[in-house]
Each structure stands twice: as C-alpha cells, then as structure tokens.
Amino acid sequence: MFTSILTNTSSGLSVTAVLICLLASLACGIITAFTYRITEHPSKSFLMTTAILPAVVQIVILLVNGNLGAGVAVAGSFSLVRFRSLPGKASDILVIFIAMALGLCTGMGYVVLALILAVLFAAFLFVLTGTQFLEPGSSYRSLRISIPEDLDYVTVFDDIFEKYTKKARIETVKTVNLGTLYQISYEVELRDAGREKEMLDEIRTRNGNLPVISSHAPMQMAEL
C-alpha cells in the first residue's frame, strides 16, 4: 500500500508516473489550502502558494532523484520557509512545512501515503480549531503598558498585580518615543476575569493615562 510508484528509475521516469505524482501533489495542496482557508482565513496569495507548493517540491525531488546533490537541494528548499518567519503566524509556517512534506512524499513516489497524510492533517486541523482543547485559559491576558521614563517599570505595578492577578511576569521591555517612554509587555493570570476593567483603570491611573492594551493572545512589541 505504501510503496513507491517510482521504484524503477534506471531507464528514466515514465510520463504516467510523473502525471500521477503531479496530480496527487496538486490534490494534497488543494486539501491543505482549503482546510487552512476555513480554519484561519489567510490571504488568497498564501492559499495559492500552499496549493501549488507540494507540486513544486515534487518536481524538485524528481529532478534530483539519485543525485548526490539531492540533500543540498532539499535543504535549500526548506530554507525558503524563512520568508514566512518574520511577519507571519506560527500556523502559516506549519502549513508551509505540511505542504513541503507532502511534496516530498509525492516526489518520492509515495502517492497513497501523501493523500492519506493530507486528509489526516486536514482532519487534525479541523479538530484543533473546532475544539477548545488548546485554547488558553480565559483568565490569561497579555498586557502592553506604556509608562513615563521616570517610573521604575520593575516594581511600578506590583501592588496592582498582587491585588488582581494570581501571577504576573514581564516578557519584554522596549523604549519608545525617543526614549521618553517604556513599553512593557506582561503575561498575567487574573484572579477574577470580571474585575479586569478595575485593574486596567488602576493601571492607567498609575501610568498617567498612557495607552494600556489587554489581549487574550500574546502580543508583539510595536511602537504606538
């Protein structure tokens, strides 16, 4: 069942085998892209890349099959994923890796295995997205607080966090506005999510009514 259709390549690749691998690659790419469109709603260009990427990887693998440079070619292909590492989400990188892995399968001739894996990956993404299994707790927050440079960011909100949170931790500190402000990112666990507004009111009273941002998801530091 999980045997390669490209077992005999000494006399070259047959057109039929290449077409089967190509169609399987496109099918795997479409399954992955369609699933990601439903679960995360990314851009059309990203979905097109995801749909076509398995076929591209498959062609590369077919061309270097049996060559000593195959390892270098595959490593170079995987290094392309770096272009998603700066502005993209972790899920974007995951989908790129899935598409490339499926392309590797079809490029080696394991068509049935690639299709089964594509369906399994799609089902797994649906399950994780549709359930709260990996959802962060409702009491967890990411806070980004701006304070004047004359306040001690290490201890300035200790009493407030002691009152409203079970735990609070500084994640990042950044100077903004030509060094006149500090921007601190905290990860906190609230004692009572219903008192979040009270906590934010006390924080903005302490920091001179400068911006305070609360989020359920981790935030990247950025200038306001």
trRosetta pair geometry for C-beta under 8 A, 3 or more apart (Angstrom, degrees):
i j d omega theta_ij theta_ji phi_ij phi_ji
1 112 6.0 -115 171 109 73 154
2 110 6.2 15 -169 -147 76 108
2 112 6.4 -125 -98 81 52 111
2 113 4.9 66 -134 -65 96 113
3 7 7.1 -18 168 -54 101 126
3 110 7.7 -165 111 -110 14 74
4 7 5.3 136 84 -60 97 76
4 108 5.9 -84 -113 142 127 76
4 109 3.3 72 -166 93 91 122
4 110 5.5 -53 -92 -62 74 66
5 17 5.2 -176 129 -136 108 101
5 20 6.3 -38 96 89 163 141
5 21 7.3 -158 65 -60 121 95
5 109 4.6 -156 46 -168 62 102
5 111 6.0 6 0 -4 126 117
6 9 5.7 22 173 -59 89 112
6 13 6.9 -18 -132 -120 107 95
6 17 5.8 127 -84 169 78 139
6 21 7.4 18 -46 -60 120 138
6 62 7.8 -134 -119 -118 158 88
6 65 7.2 -77 148 -147 140 164
6 108 6.9 -148 50 169 127 36
6 109 3.3 -145 14 -71 97 136
7 109 7.1 -163 -40 119 57 165
8 11 7.2 8 148 24 97 93
9 12 6.9 -33 -170 179 65 5
9 13 6.1 -2 -133 -74 96 70
9 65 6.2 -43 143 120 172 134
9 66 6.7 -156 96 -31 131 134
13 17 6.0 -123 -172 75 84 118
13 18 5.4 78 147 -55 124 109
13 62 6.5 32 -83 -171 161 112
14 17 4.5 88 64 7 93 103
14 18 6.9 -164 90 -6 48 86
15 18 5.8 -59 -149 39 32 110
15 19 6.2 30 156 -19 67 109
16 19 5.9 -59 -148 38 28 109
16 20 6.3 29 155 -20 65 106
17 20 5.7 -53 -148 34 31 112
17 21 6.4 29 155 -16 65 106
17 109 7.1 -18 -176 -120 114 102
18 21 5.8 -57 -149 39 31 110
18 22 6.1 31 153 -21 66 108
18 62 6.7 79 -119 -148 95 158
19 22 5.5 -53 -143 37 32 113
19 23 6.2 30 158 -17 66 105
20 23 6.0 -56 -146 38 28 107
20 24 6.3 27 154 -17 63 109
20 111 6.0 -46 143 -90 103 157
21 24 5.7 -58 -147 39 29 112
21 25 6.3 34 153 -24 65 105
21 58 5.6 174 151 -179 108 134
21 62 7.1 135 103 -71 157 129
21 106 4.7 135 -164 171 83 94
21 107 6.9 102 -179 -89 133 30
21 109 6.5 -66 -88 -104 122 49
21 111 6.1 -120 -100 -83 59 105
22 25 5.6 -52 -149 32 31 113
22 26 6.5 27 155 -15 64 104
22 55 5.9 52 -150 -136 71 103
22 58 6.7 174 -95 103 53 143
22 59 7.8 43 -99 -67 96 90
22 106 7.8 137 -69 156 22 134
23 26 5.8 -54 -148 38 32 109
23 27 6.3 34 152 -20 65 106
24 27 5.6 -54 -146 37 32 113
24 28 6.3 33 154 -19 65 104
24 106 4.9 177 95 -117 112 125
24 111 4.3 -133 -79 -146 169 95
24 114 5.7 92 153 80 118 131
24 115 6.0 -89 -153 -56 100 100
25 28 5.8 -55 -149 36 30 110
25 29 6.3 29 153 -18 64 107
25 54 4.2 -171 -166 122 85 100
25 55 4.0 133 119 -82 130 62
25 57 7.7 -174 -144 59 129 82
25 58 4.4 -97 -83 -14 148 150
25 102 7.0 138 -133 130 64 96
25 103 5.8 54 -137 -112 112 70
25 106 4.4 -154 -69 79 88 164
25 107 7.8 59 -84 -49 127 71
25 114 7.4 -36 -87 153 54 155
26 29 5.6 -54 -146 38 32 113
26 30 6.2 31 156 -19 66 105
26 51 7.2 30 -154 169 65 83
26 52 7.6 -1 -114 -111 77 50
26 54 7.3 -164 -65 76 26 109
26 55 5.4 27 -64 -61 73 126
27 30 5.9 -55 -146 37 29 108
27 31 6.4 31 155 -20 64 106
27 115 6.5 0 105 -109 127 98
27 118 7.3 140 119 82 81 169
28 31 5.8 -54 -148 35 30 112
28 32 6.3 26 156 -15 65 108
28 54 4.9 -143 84 171 114 178
28 99 7.6 143 126 -134 100 60
28 102 4.1 -174 155 170 145 141
28 103 7.7 -167 86 -59 137 55
28 105 7.9 144 -90 63 168 120
28 106 6.8 -151 7 -35 143 131
28 114 5.3 -63 -72 155 146 104
28 115 6.4 -119 -75 -94 93 51
28 117 7.8 19 -133 78 122 89
28 118 4.1 -141 -134 -78 80 144
29 32 5.8 -58 -148 39 30 109
29 33 6.0 24 158 -15 67 110
29 50 6.2 159 -164 135 84 59
29 51 4.0 99 142 -164 108 38
29 52 6.0 121 178 -40 161 16
29 53 6.2 155 -118 47 119 67
29 54 4.4 -149 -59 23 98 112
29 55 6.4 -57 -20 -15 144 90
29 99 6.0 55 -113 -139 80 104
29 102 7.2 -179 -62 94 61 139
30 33 5.8 -55 -139 41 30 108
30 34 5.9 31 161 -20 66 109
30 51 5.2 46 -81 -137 54 103
31 34 6.0 -57 -143 37 24 109
31 35 6.4 24 157 -18 61 109
31 118 4.5 86 78 159 142 118
31 119 6.7 -65 -176 -76 151 54
31 122 5.4 -86 162 -56 99 141
32 35 5.9 -58 -150 36 27 110
32 36 6.3 20 157 -14 65 110
32 50 5.6 -131 109 164 108 112
32 51 7.4 -177 66 -89 90 50
32 54 7.7 128 17 -32 138 126
32 95 6.3 141 168 -160 111 92
32 98 5.8 170 -133 113 136 120
32 99 5.6 -175 98 -81 163 85
32 102 7.0 -148 -38 0 139 155
32 118 6.1 -93 -49 -147 89 94
32 121 6.6 -2 -104 100 92 130
32 122 6.7 -127 -94 -74 46 94
33 36 5.8 -59 -145 40 30 107
33 37 6.2 37 154 -27 65 104
33 47 4.5 100 -165 -165 110 80
33 48 7.6 77 -135 -65 150 19
33 50 4.2 149 -86 94 91 114
33 51 4.2 -31 -20 -63 152 87
34 37 5.6 -49 -148 29 30 115
34 38 6.8 25 155 -14 62 104
34 122 7.8 12 78 -128 90 129
35 38 6.1 -62 -157 36 31 106
35 39 6.2 10 157 -6 68 115
35 121 7.5 155 71 114 165 83
35 122 4.0 -146 -76 -134 150 89
35 125 5.2 97 156 72 123 139
35 126 6.7 -93 -150 -51 104 89
36 39 5.9 -64 -136 47 33 101
36 40 5.5 -28 -176 33 73 111
36 42 6.3 -11 143 10 109 118
36 47 6.8 -173 83 -107 111 85
36 50 6.3 -60 36 158 147 176
36 91 7.7 156 -139 152 105 109
36 95 5.1 40 -91 -115 147 148
36 125 7.1 -60 -80 174 61 161
37 40 7.6 -73 -114 56 11 70
37 41 6.6 53 -169 -99 51 39
37 42 7.0 -93 -100 37 55 77
37 47 5.6 38 -73 -109 105 137
38 41 7.9 8 -154 -59 8 67
38 126 7.6 5 97 -101 128 89
39 125 5.3 -102 -36 154 166 107
39 126 6.8 -128 -76 -91 118 48
39 129 4.1 -125 -142 -76 107 165
40 89 7.7 -159 -161 65 138 148
40 91 5.8 178 -93 118 152 147
40 129 7.8 -115 -52 -110 70 136
42 46 4.4 -68 140 76 129 139
42 47 6.1 157 80 -49 102 86
42 92 6.8 118 -108 -97 144 97
43 46 4.8 96 61 6 83 102
43 47 7.1 -149 97 -4 45 87
44 47 5.6 -57 -150 38 35 111
44 48 6.3 38 153 -21 68 104
45 48 5.7 -51 -147 35 32 112
45 49 6.5 36 152 -20 63 104
46 49 5.6 -52 -152 35 34 114
46 50 6.4 34 151 -19 65 105
46 92 6.8 -69 -157 -134 139 109
47 50 5.6 -51 -147 36 34 113
47 51 6.3 34 154 -21 65 106
48 51 5.7 -54 -146 35 31 111
48 52 6.3 10 163 -4 66 112
49 52 6.4 -71 -144 45 25 96
49 53 5.8 40 161 -45 66 108
49 96 7.9 -17 127 -105 115 92
50 53 5.9 -41 -136 12 24 119
50 95 5.6 -28 -117 148 129 116
50 96 7.2 -104 -100 -88 83 54
50 99 5.2 -147 -153 -69 66 147
52 55 5.6 -63 -168 42 56 112
52 56 6.1 55 141 -25 83 106
53 56 5.5 -57 -146 35 36 112
53 57 6.2 33 160 -16 70 105
53 96 7.0 -111 -174 -144 174 66
53 99 4.2 58 83 141 125 132
53 100 6.3 -60 150 -68 118 66
53 103 6.4 -101 133 -42 70 139
54 57 5.8 -57 -146 40 31 108
54 58 6.1 37 154 -25 66 107
54 99 5.1 -117 -51 -174 83 75
54 100 7.3 -155 -93 -90 59 22
54 102 4.5 -38 -114 97 128 103
54 103 3.7 -166 -149 -68 53 85
54 106 6.4 71 166 24 106 132
54 114 7.7 124 -166 -172 135 130
55 58 5.5 -52 -145 34 31 116
55 59 6.6 33 156 -20 64 101
55 103 6.8 -94 -11 -115 15 106
55 106 8.0 -35 -98 88 46 146
56 59 6.0 -53 -153 32 31 109
56 60 6.7 30 150 -17 63 105
56 103 6.8 -27 65 -135 58 151
57 60 5.6 -54 -152 35 35 113
57 61 6.3 32 153 -18 68 106
57 77 6.0 109 -118 179 90 148
57 99 7.6 145 0 134 135 77
57 100 5.2 144 -79 -141 158 65
57 102 8.0 110 65 79 135 61
57 103 2.8 86 71 127 119 145
57 104 6.1 -53 147 -50 126 59
57 107 6.1 -101 128 -37 75 136
58 61 5.8 -57 -149 38 30 109
58 62 6.3 32 154 -20 65 106
58 103 4.7 -120 -41 -161 73 79
58 104 7.8 -136 -85 -61 60 16
58 106 4.5 -31 -107 94 127 105
58 107 4.0 -163 -136 -69 53 83
59 62 5.7 -53 -146 36 31 112
59 63 6.3 29 156 -20 65 108
59 107 7.4 -87 0 -107 18 106
60 63 5.9 -61 -151 36 28 110
60 64 6.5 0 162 3 65 111
60 73 6.0 -173 171 159 109 121
60 74 7.7 146 124 -85 121 58
60 77 6.0 143 105 -77 166 139
60 103 8.0 43 38 151 101 124
60 107 7.0 -29 67 -122 65 148
61 64 6.4 -71 -143 49 28 92
61 65 6.4 57 154 -63 64 88
61 70 7.5 58 -139 -151 62 105
61 73 8.0 167 -89 110 47 124
61 74 7.2 49 -94 -86 87 99
61 103 7.1 157 -5 144 126 84
61 104 6.1 135 -71 -127 152 52
61 107 2.7 72 66 160 138 142
61 108 6.3 -68 156 -49 140 65
62 65 5.7 -26 -152 -19 30 119
62 107 5.5 -125 -38 -151 72 82
64 67 4.7 -95 -167 46 68 121
64 69 6.0 -104 -147 89 118 84
64 70 4.2 150 137 -101 114 74
64 73 4.7 -167 -51 32 168 158
64 74 7.8 -144 79 -39 147 81
65 70 6.9 67 -99 -99 24 133
65 107 7.7 -167 -67 161 107 89
65 108 7.8 149 -109 -110 113 56
66 70 7.5 118 40 -45 19 134
67 70 5.2 134 71 -43 77 86
68 71 7.7 -36 170 16 49 98
69 72 5.0 -53 -165 43 71 115
69 73 5.8 74 137 -27 86 101
70 73 5.7 -58 -148 37 32 112
70 74 6.3 28 157 -17 68 106
71 74 6.0 -56 -147 37 29 107
71 75 6.3 27 156 -16 65 108
72 75 5.8 -57 -147 39 30 110
72 76 6.2 31 154 -20 64 108
73 76 5.7 -57 -150 36 29 112
73 77 6.5 32 152 -22 64 103
74 77 5.6 -51 -150 32 33 113
74 78 6.5 28 155 -14 66 104
74 104 7.4 60 -135 -108 118 113
75 78 5.9 -57 -149 39 32 107
75 79 6.4 38 152 -28 64 104
76 79 5.6 -50 -149 27 34 115
76 80 7.5 49 150 -33 59 90
77 80 6.0 -41 -172 6 39 115
77 100 6.7 157 137 -146 111 124
78 81 6.0 -25 -178 0 55 113
78 100 6.5 125 -98 157 74 159
79 82 6.0 -11 174 -12 62 114
80 83 6.4 -23 176 4 63 108
81 84 5.9 -50 -175 32 63 109
81 85 7.1 77 133 -44 75 98
81 93 6.2 84 177 -144 114 84
81 96 5.1 144 -123 122 101 138
81 97 6.6 33 -112 -67 152 77
81 100 7.4 -80 -63 -19 116 150
82 85 5.2 -42 -156 5 50 123
83 86 7.8 -52 -171 16 34 99
84 87 7.9 -88 -159 60 44 68
84 88 4.1 -19 -177 19 80 155
84 92 5.1 -150 -175 124 128 116
84 93 5.3 169 107 -83 124 74
84 96 5.8 -177 9 -24 159 154
85 88 6.8 -34 -71 46 11 103
85 93 6.5 56 -89 -88 68 129
88 92 3.9 -95 178 66 124 150
88 93 6.4 136 107 -43 128 81
89 92 4.8 112 56 -5 72 99
89 93 7.6 -138 99 1 47 83
90 93 5.8 -54 -157 35 40 110
90 94 6.4 44 146 -23 69 105
91 94 5.3 -49 -147 34 38 118
91 95 6.4 38 156 -20 68 102
92 95 6.0 -57 -152 35 30 107
92 96 6.5 31 151 -19 64 106
93 96 5.6 -53 -150 35 34 114
93 97 6.5 33 152 -18 66 105
94 97 5.8 -58 -153 37 31 110
94 98 6.4 32 151 -21 66 105
95 98 5.4 -49 -146 34 35 114
95 99 6.3 37 154 -19 66 103
96 99 5.8 -54 -149 36 30 110
96 100 6.4 25 154 -15 64 108
97 100 5.8 -57 -145 40 31 108
97 101 6.1 34 155 -22 66 106
98 101 5.7 -55 -147 35 29 111
98 102 6.4 28 155 -17 64 105
98 121 5.3 130 -151 -163 133 156
99 102 5.9 -56 -151 36 30 110
99 103 6.5 32 150 -19 63 106
100 103 5.4 -52 -149 37 35 115
100 104 6.5 42 150 -23 65 99
101 104 5.5 -47 -152 30 35 115
101 105 6.8 38 149 -21 63 100
101 117 7.5 -106 120 142 110 147
102 105 5.6 -48 -153 30 37 114
102 106 6.6 26 155 -9 67 103
102 114 5.0 100 -158 -157 77 99
102 117 6.3 -168 -98 92 87 119
102 118 5.7 61 -117 -74 138 97
103 106 6.0 -56 -144 43 33 102
103 107 5.8 37 156 -24 66 111
104 107 5.6 -57 -141 39 27 114
104 108 6.4 18 160 -11 63 108
105 108 6.2 -69 -155 41 25 101
105 110 4.6 -82 -173 75 82 106
105 111 7.7 142 136 -86 95 22
105 113 5.4 -135 -163 96 127 103
105 114 3.7 163 104 -79 130 96
105 117 6.6 163 -40 30 167 142
106 109 7.4 59 -172 -72 35 12
106 110 7.0 -102 -81 64 31 60
106 111 5.9 58 -120 -100 79 63
106 114 4.7 3 -54 -47 83 170
110 113 4.0 -19 158 38 111 123
110 114 5.9 128 103 -28 80 89
111 114 5.8 -57 -150 33 29 111
111 115 6.6 23 156 -15 65 106
112 115 5.9 -57 -150 37 32 108
112 116 6.3 30 154 -17 66 108
113 116 5.8 -58 -147 39 30 110
113 117 6.2 28 156 -18 66 109
114 117 5.8 -57 -146 39 28 110
114 118 6.3 33 154 -24 64 105
115 118 5.6 -50 -147 31 31 114
115 119 6.6 29 155 -15 63 104
116 119 5.9 -58 -153 38 32 108
116 120 6.3 29 152 -17 66 109
117 120 5.5 -56 -143 40 33 111
117 121 6.1 35 157 -20 68 105
118 121 5.9 -53 -145 36 27 110
118 122 6.4 28 154 -19 62 108
119 122 5.7 -56 -148 37 30 113
119 123 6.3 30 155 -18 65 106
120 123 5.7 -53 -145 37 31 110
120 124 6.2 31 155 -20 65 107
121 124 5.7 -57 -147 37 29 112
121 125 6.4 30 155 -19 65 105
122 125 5.9 -54 -150 35 30 110
122 126 6.5 31 152 -19 64 105
123 126 5.7 -54 -151 35 33 113
123 127 6.3 32 153 -20 66 106
124 127 5.7 -53 -147 35 32 111
124 128 6.3 25 158 -13 66 108
125 128 6.0 -58 -143 41 29 106
125 129 6.0 23 160 -15 65 113
126 129 6.0 -64 -144 42 25 106
126 130 5.8 9 165 -8 65 120
127 130 6.2 -65 -136 45 21 101
127 131 6.1 -6 172 4 62 118
127 133 7.8 11 145 10 87 140
128 131 6.7 -70 -134 47 20 93
128 133 6.5 -87 -128 56 61 117
128 134 6.0 5 -159 16 97 127
132 135 4.1 -44 -159 11 76 132
136 140 4.9 -85 160 58 117 138
136 216 6.7 165 71 172 123 87
136 217 7.7 158 18 -97 140 55
137 140 4.9 99 66 -11 84 103
137 189 7.4 27 80 -133 131 101
138 193 5.8 -33 134 -69 97 159
138 216 7.9 -35 -135 -128 49 117
139 166 7.7 42 144 8 134 121
139 189 5.4 47 123 -167 105 73
139 190 4.5 -135 -166 53 84 85
139 191 7.8 119 -159 -24 128 5
139 193 5.4 -119 -103 -59 67 102
140 187 7.3 -9 -167 -173 98 86
140 188 7.3 159 -152 87 52 47
140 189 5.5 -27 -96 -102 67 72
140 190 7.7 -148 -71 6 18 82
140 216 7.2 84 89 -153 80 63
141 187 7.7 167 87 -153 47 45
141 188 5.2 -15 62 64 92 93
141 189 7.8 163 20 -92 73 25
141 190 6.3 56 -4 -35 116 105
141 196 7.2 136 -65 -128 155 122
141 214 5.3 -23 -169 -163 127 96
141 215 6.8 128 -164 65 73 38
141 216 6.7 -55 -112 -96 59 42
142 171 7.8 -19 -141 3 96 150
142 185 6.8 -8 -176 -170 96 95
142 186 7.2 161 -159 82 48 52
142 187 5.9 -22 -105 -101 70 66
142 188 7.9 158 -96 21 22 75
142 214 7.4 145 76 -158 50 46
142 215 4.6 -26 62 67 100 94
142 216 7.4 11 15 100 89 5
142 217 6.5 -44 12 96 133 30
142 218 5.2 144 -80 -115 151 37
142 219 5.0 164 128 0 138 93
143 185 7.1 160 86 -155 53 46
143 186 4.3 -5 58 56 104 102
143 187 7.9 -169 21 -75 77 20
143 188 6.0 22 -6 4 117 120
143 203 7.8 -118 -167 -137 140 169
143 212 7.0 -20 -164 -170 98 87
143 213 7.0 149 -157 81 48 56
143 214 5.6 -14 -101 -101 75 70
143 215 7.8 177 -77 23 31 71
144 183 6.5 6 -177 -179 94 95
144 184 7.3 171 -150 85 48 43
144 185 5.1 -13 -100 -101 78 75
144 186 7.8 -170 -73 21 33 70
144 211 7.8 -11 109 122 92 101
144 212 7.5 161 83 -157 55 41
144 213 4.3 -3 54 56 100 106
144 215 7.6 24 -3 3 101 111
144 219 5.5 -75 -42 84 126 148
144 221 7.2 163 -129 -111 123 65
145 157 7.3 62 81 -42 173 151
145 183 7.4 166 82 -153 38 51
145 184 5.2 -19 61 61 89 92
145 186 7.0 15 3 -1 111 112
145 203 6.2 -99 -119 174 133 127
145 207 6.1 -162 177 -60 105 163
145 210 7.7 91 -179 93 67 104
145 211 7.8 -176 -142 101 38 61
145 212 5.2 7 -111 -116 78 81
145 213 7.8 -153 -67 29 45 64
146 176 7.1 -63 -124 52 112 129
146 181 5.1 0 -170 178 102 129
146 182 7.1 159 -152 82 52 47
146 183 5.2 -21 -97 -99 76 74
146 184 7.9 165 -87 17 27 70
146 207 6.6 127 88 165 56 138
146 210 4.1 -109 90 143 103 126
146 211 5.0 53 15 54 123 82
146 212 7.5 -126 25 -69 73 53
146 224 6.4 -60 -59 3 144 147
147 151 4.6 -86 162 62 124 135
147 153 5.9 165 53 -93 142 91
147 156 6.3 99 -135 86 162 168
147 181 6.8 147 72 -159 34 77
147 182 5.2 -16 60 59 89 96
147 184 6.8 7 7 2 111 113
147 207 4.6 -99 -103 -133 76 106
147 208 7.7 113 -143 23 57 100
147 210 6.5 178 -89 53 30 145
148 151 5.5 99 65 -4 77 100
148 180 7.2 -42 -145 161 68 74
148 181 6.4 -60 -110 -108 33 67
148 182 7.8 18 100 16 14 85
148 207 7.4 165 -3 -165 74 69
148 208 6.1 45 -26 13 113 144
148 210 7.4 173 -42 -33 69 145
149 175 7.8 37 -101 -132 105 102
149 179 6.6 41 -90 152 142 69
149 180 5.6 -105 -20 -164 120 35
149 181 6.5 -103 -48 -83 79 20
149 182 6.3 122 -100 -27 56 90
151 156 4.8 45 167 -100 113 145
151 182 7.6 -124 68 32 93 123
151 207 7.2 -98 13 -117 169 70
152 155 5.4 4 110 43 118 88
152 156 5.5 164 75 -53 63 90
153 156 5.8 -39 -115 6 28 120
153 170 7.6 97 142 -115 102 141
153 173 6.2 122 113 -125 154 125
153 182 5.0 -98 -62 115 140 156
153 184 5.1 169 -166 -64 126 139
154 170 7.6 -65 -122 -31 54 155
155 158 4.9 -25 -161 -21 67 126
156 206 6.5 142 159 156 99 126
156 207 7.7 83 141 -81 138 84
157 160 4.7 -56 -168 46 79 116
157 161 5.5 77 131 -23 93 101
157 168 7.7 -100 108 140 111 160
157 186 8.0 -79 76 -60 145 157
157 203 6.2 15 -121 -117 127 91
157 206 6.5 137 -94 99 80 159
158 161 6.0 -62 -146 41 27 106
158 162 6.1 32 155 -24 65 108
159 162 5.5 -50 -145 33 31 116
159 163 6.5 31 154 -20 62 107
160 163 5.8 -59 -153 35 31 111
160 164 6.2 -12 165 14 68 113
160 199 6.4 117 172 -150 105 80
160 202 5.1 174 -123 114 122 127
160 203 6.1 140 153 -74 165 75
160 206 6.8 -107 -37 -20 143 152
161 164 6.5 -74 -131 54 28 84
161 165 4.7 -33 -165 36 73 122
161 168 3.9 -64 -160 2 140 154
161 186 7.8 -126 -97 -172 134 153
161 188 6.5 -127 -135 -122 106 127
162 165 7.5 -30 -61 52 11 78
163 199 7.7 175 90 -104 99 90
163 202 8.0 -8 68 74 140 170
164 190 6.4 -37 155 -139 85 79
164 191 6.0 -146 -179 22 36 105
164 192 7.6 -93 -154 42 71 79
164 195 6.0 -143 -134 110 102 117
164 196 7.8 117 180 -106 130 40
164 198 7.1 -177 -101 91 130 98
164 199 4.0 129 180 -91 174 121
164 202 7.9 172 -26 43 138 136
165 168 4.8 79 96 -50 154 102
165 188 4.5 -74 -126 -171 146 111
165 189 5.9 113 -167 70 91 51
165 190 5.7 -65 -107 -105 70 38
165 191 6.1 -157 -115 -23 13 82
165 199 7.6 82 -42 -127 89 150
166 189 4.5 -42 52 95 106 108
166 190 7.3 38 0 102 86 11
166 191 5.6 134 -49 -78 77 70
167 188 6.9 -176 94 -146 52 55
167 189 5.1 32 45 32 82 108
168 186 5.6 -6 -170 -175 95 125
168 187 7.4 163 -152 84 48 46
168 188 4.3 -3 -107 -106 83 94
168 189 7.7 -140 -67 25 55 62
169 186 6.5 145 73 -157 40 72
169 187 5.1 -15 61 58 96 91
169 188 7.5 179 21 -77 61 53
170 173 6.6 7 177 -51 123 98
170 184 6.1 -57 -135 -169 102 109
170 185 7.3 101 -163 76 60 54
170 186 5.9 -45 -99 -99 47 74
171 185 4.4 -56 63 104 108 101
171 186 6.5 169 2 -110 90 17
171 187 5.5 83 -51 -19 117 97
171 218 7.8 176 -148 -145 170 103
172 184 7.4 175 90 -151 52 45
172 185 4.5 23 48 38 87 118
172 221 5.2 -108 106 -44 141 134
173 182 6.2 -20 -166 -170 95 109
173 183 7.4 147 -160 78 45 52
173 184 5.3 -8 -107 -106 76 76
173 185 7.7 -141 -67 21 39 74
174 182 7.3 138 75 -163 40 59
174 183 4.6 -24 68 62 93 101
174 184 7.9 -178 25 -75 65 36
174 185 8.0 39 2 -13 102 100
174 221 4.8 130 -12 174 147 145
175 179 4.8 8 171 -112 132 58
175 181 7.1 140 -159 82 58 51
175 182 6.0 -41 -99 -103 60 60
175 183 7.4 165 -101 14 10 83
176 179 8.0 166 67 -62 16 22
176 180 8.0 -58 94 56 55 67
176 181 5.0 -32 68 77 85 105
176 182 7.6 125 20 -129 80 13
176 183 5.0 45 -7 -22 123 120
176 223 4.9 155 -135 -126 119 84
176 224 6.5 81 148 23 160 82
177 180 4.7 -68 110 52 107 98
177 181 4.5 55 37 16 123 109
177 223 7.7 150 -44 -154 61 104
177 224 8.0 -22 -47 58 104 92
181 210 7.0 169 -135 -154 129 153
183 221 6.2 129 112 -153 122 105
183 223 7.7 -153 -23 -110 159 46
183 224 7.2 168 -100 -14 133 104
185 219 6.3 -150 -133 73 122 97
185 221 5.8 -109 -35 -76 132 95
187 218 7.4 -18 -93 -105 109 89
190 193 5.1 111 90 -82 144 56
190 195 7.3 172 -173 63 118 85
190 196 6.2 -46 -112 -82 153 88
190 199 7.5 -128 -121 -12 106 158
191 195 7.4 -11 73 49 90 128
192 195 4.6 57 88 10 106 108
193 196 5.8 -6 -170 -36 52 111
195 198 4.6 -39 -173 34 82 121
195 199 6.2 88 130 -24 83 95
196 199 5.7 -57 -155 35 36 112
196 200 6.4 31 152 -17 70 106
196 214 6.7 131 179 173 121 168
197 200 5.7 -55 -146 38 34 109
197 201 6.3 38 154 -23 67 104
198 201 5.7 -53 -149 33 30 113
198 202 6.6 26 155 -15 63 105
199 202 6.0 -59 -152 37 31 107
199 203 6.3 31 152 -21 66 107
200 203 5.5 -53 -146 35 34 114
200 204 6.3 25 160 -12 68 105
200 212 5.6 163 -154 113 91 140
200 214 6.3 -83 -86 -30 125 133
201 204 6.3 -59 -145 40 27 101
201 205 6.4 31 153 -21 62 107
202 205 5.6 -53 -148 35 33 115
202 206 6.4 32 153 -19 65 107
203 206 5.7 -60 -152 37 31 110
203 207 6.2 4 160 0 69 112
203 212 5.3 112 107 -115 124 153
204 207 6.0 -60 -130 50 35 96
204 208 8.0 -84 -180 68 58 25
204 209 5.1 51 170 -110 98 46
204 210 7.2 -162 -138 48 76 47
204 212 5.2 -111 -70 -5 95 133
205 209 7.4 27 -91 -60 32 72
207 210 4.8 -85 134 39 108 102
207 212 7.0 135 47 -64 142 106
211 224 5.4 171 31 -128 155 159
213 219 6.9 82 111 -78 126 173
215 218 7.7 172 99 -71 121 2
215 219 5.3 109 39 -51 149 114
